[in-house]
Amino acid sequence: MKTILITGANKGIGFETARQLAQLNYFVYLGSRDKERGFEAIQKLNDLGIANVETLVIDVADINSVREARQELEAKISSLDILINNAGIGGVLPQDFSTLDLENLRGIFDTNFFGAIQTTQEFLPLLRKAEQSSIINVSSEVGSLRAMSTPGGNPSRDKFHAYGSSKTALNAFTVMLANELRDSGISVNSVTPGHTATSLNQFQGTRTVAQGAMPIVKLATQSHPGATAKFFKDGGEAAW
């Protein structure tokens, strides 16, 4: 049974991704900042008859928490097959760069960008021990420079400048890390769930969490020969 760690998995897209992957017979560790909320998520899955899940306390913005989580997981497994960097925050609105509060911006980057990097760095040794492993960064089309520079589109993109810029940075991390690890057997890709209704956007999205989780699950479970440094969405690739 392959093992997967999903950060920010006690609710929303992360939880639904965990549910779908566990039902496909992966053993899923649900990362959660809050221990009790993590246990509540596990209980919900247990109530659905899903037993191949376990919670892992991890706050990706806190390096000490990330290190403790890595140590805990190392005591339980010898290798990690897939790391899904899903944890993210939307930040406080408004986010116009002309007036943006920089503490708001730093807080968003601490979780969405630096959090993904330090989580990846800590768990990379476990990923290297798997025969073939992958890192999946949950991004957004709000971080697509092409989408943001194309007239029209989703007007909600104009609300999340700070959030979007953190996802642009995350995409850059994806490409550069993928190139660094290209000969290691570890693939690194970004994926967008689309405009999904979650607490991040006050449930204003047009897709359900089940729909939002689908491209993540597809990337985690389907073979993409040689695919690394890619940005996926439903039906193919998204524009950087």
Secondary structure, DSSP 8 states (H G I E B T S, - for coil): --EEEETT-SSHHHHHHHHHHHHTT-EEEEEESSHHHHHHHHHHHHHTT--SEEEEE--TT-HHHHHHHHHHHHTT-S--SEEEE-------S---TTT--HHHHHHHHIIIIIHHHHHHHHHHHHHHTSSSEEEEEE--GGG-HHHHTSSSS-GGGGG-HHHHHHHHHHHHHHHHHHHHTTTTTEEEEEE---SB-SGGGTT--SB-HHHHHHHHHHHHHS--TT--S-EEETTEE---
